[in-house]
Amino acid sequence: MVLPQIVSRAAFTPEKLGKVSLAQGDHLYAGLNCFLPGQEHKAHTHAGQDKIYLILEGSGEAMVNGEAARVNAGDLVLAPAGAVHSLRNTGAVNLVVLVVLGPPPSK
């Protein structure tokens, strides 16, 4: 499966961060998290799932197990299974993030 220009598939909503599913197999899920300025994905965990955030556009702040770091386009964040993690758009422009989870969420 080829998904050209995945950033162009970003979807934003003023109420909460936008989520776009891109692909799902038996062992992986890929999607976009789309943040307007000021939006965040509050701290949470995934039991039994590893998560990768790849920042595609924009900038923000990622937190994994209490350690916060500024993130920019091209940065990658790993949240191992069970780790408390969050992501927030601290910039003045939209933040688009590729999210990969393994194994995929239950349907």
C-alpha positions as CSV (number, residue, x, y, z in Angstrom):
1,M,0.0,0.0,0.0
2,V,1.3,3.4,-1.0
3,L,-0.1,6.6,0.7
4,P,1.3,9.6,-1.2
5,Q,1.4,13.0,0.6
6,I,0.0,11.8,3.9
7,V,0.2,15.3,5.4
8,S,-2.4,16.5,2.9
9,R,-4.8,14.0,4.6
10,A,-4.6,15.9,7.9
11,A,-8.0,16.8,9.4
12,F,-8.4,19.5,12.1
13,T,-11.3,20.2,14.4
14,P,-11.6,23.1,16.8
15,E,-13.2,20.9,19.6
16,K,-10.3,18.4,19.9
17,L,-7.3,17.0,18.1
18,G,-8.2,15.4,14.8
19,K,-7.4,11.7,14.1
20,V,-7.1,10.1,10.7
21,S,-6.6,6.4,10.2
22,L,-4.1,5.7,7.4
23,A,-3.4,1.9,7.5
24,Q,-3.9,-1.1,9.7
25,G,-2.5,-4.6,9.5
26,D,-2.5,-7.5,11.9
27,H,0.5,-6.1,13.8
28,L,0.7,-2.3,13.2
29,Y,-1.6,0.7,13.0
30,A,-0.6,4.0,11.4
31,G,-2.6,7.3,11.5
32,L,-2.3,11.0,11.9
33,N,-2.9,13.1,15.0
34,C,-3.7,16.7,13.9
35,F,-3.4,19.5,16.4
36,L,-4.5,23.1,16.1
37,P,-2.4,25.6,18.1
38,G,-3.0,24.9,21.9
39,Q,-4.6,21.5,21.4
40,E,-3.1,18.5,23.3
41,H,-3.5,14.7,23.6
42,K,-3.6,14.5,27.4
43,A,-1.3,12.1,29.3
44,H,-2.4,8.5,28.9
45,T,-0.9,4.9,28.6
46,H,-1.3,1.9,26.3
47,A,-0.9,-1.4,28.0
48,G,0.7,-3.8,25.7
49,Q,1.2,-1.3,22.8
50,D,4.3,0.5,21.8
51,K,3.8,3.9,20.2
52,I,5.9,6.1,17.9
53,Y,5.2,9.7,17.1
54,L,7.0,11.1,14.0
55,I,6.5,14.9,13.8
56,L,5.7,15.8,10.2
57,E,4.8,19.5,10.5
58,G,4.9,22.0,13.2
59,S,6.3,21.9,16.7
60,G,5.2,21.1,20.2
61,E,6.0,19.4,23.5
62,A,6.1,15.6,24.1
63,M,6.2,14.0,27.5
64,V,7.1,10.4,28.2
65,N,7.2,9.1,31.8
66,G,7.5,12.7,33.1
67,E,10.3,13.7,30.8
68,A,9.2,16.6,28.6
69,A,11.0,17.7,25.4
70,R,10.4,20.2,22.6
71,V,9.7,18.4,19.3
72,N,9.9,19.7,15.7
73,A,9.3,18.4,12.3
74,G,11.6,15.3,11.7
75,D,11.7,14.4,15.4
76,L,10.7,10.9,16.6
77,V,9.3,10.1,20.0
78,L,9.0,6.5,21.4
79,A,6.4,5.7,24.1
80,P,7.0,2.1,25.1
81,A,4.0,0.0,26.3
82,G,2.8,1.2,29.7
83,A,4.6,4.6,29.6
84,V,2.6,7.6,30.4
85,H,2.8,10.0,27.4
86,S,1.3,13.1,26.0
87,L,1.7,15.5,23.1
88,R,0.8,19.2,22.9
89,N,1.0,21.8,20.2
90,T,2.8,24.7,21.7
91,G,3.4,26.5,18.4
92,A,1.5,29.1,16.4
93,V,0.9,26.8,13.4
94,N,-0.8,23.4,13.0
95,L,1.0,20.2,14.3
96,V,0.8,17.0,12.2
97,V,2.1,13.8,13.7
98,L,2.4,10.3,12.2
99,V,1.4,7.8,14.9
100,V,2.4,4.2,14.7
101,L,1.1,1.6,17.2
102,G,1.9,-2.0,17.6
103,P,-0.1,-4.1,18.0
104,P,-3.0,-2.1,16.5
105,P,-5.9,-0.9,18.6
106,S,-8.8,-3.3,19.0
107,K,-11.6,-2.6,16.5
